[in-house]
Amino acid sequence: MVEDSLSAAAITDGLATRFIGQEISCYPSLPSTNDVAKIRARKGAKEGTVIVAEEQTAGRGRIKRRWLSPRGSIALSMILYPRLAYLPSLIMVASLAVAGSIEQVTNLKAQLKWPNDVLVNGKKVCGILVESGVRGGKVDYAVIGIGVNVNIRLSEYPEITPFATSLSQELGREVSRREMIQSLLVQAEKLYLALPAGDSVFSQWRNRLVTLGKKVQVSSGEATYEGTAESVAADGSLLLRQPDGSLLRIVAGDVTLRQ
Ligand code: BTN
């Protein structure tokens, strides 16, 4: 069993960031860290404030799905105040930071699946939910919610076993969540600060997407599309080459790889 305290003091101790995670609140249990982060952001919390919960009782995923966050997982949300132009890039920042931290701390190879999943050995270990408030063309706040299956026995959650995994399951040993969070916060800050410099974050994200070049089925709202995932645009949307040769831009959806 690794020593795995998730107190604010343990996470900030030696944390090599300027602002992300320097203000941090850890709770034993919350309905959803994103909800608390949104309330704190609306009250003017410092940029980089992070909310962590040992477990969530009403964790939320994309498209109104439920997100399981039992003890042993990471559930955290960070508050940022980006310019409107950078809002679509936050998902790229978060996915790259999670993938980087998995590789740094565990040596497992992490893959990104459009739009926001991080996979290990083809199964989902992390989901990301970015929520924001925008008024009059300006971002009031953005909250990046990150859930990582770290030390979880998937056999206890048969509903997600076919397509999900955990870091401990892939490694055969437990992983320090404190180290994972510290690494994730450092990498997220580096990537976030790199956004004004141009397209480097976008190209890193695009280059890591396992989805590209594959035959896929995409469900978006009520519709389902088939084709080849040809590329992604800088706003994060997927460019799907359909069987009739046309190129379809998909802003939000779920991808199933066909090969
Ligand atoms: C998804 O894959 O659908 C996204 C899952 C996002 C889960 C995280 S856990 C921390 C934060 N709080 C939530 O309620 N959801 C996000």
Residues whose N, C-alpha, C, O or C-beta is under 5 A from the ligand:
A	BS01	BTN	S32 T33 N34 A58 G59 R60 G61 R62 W67 I74 A75 L76 G127 I128 L129 G145 I146 G147
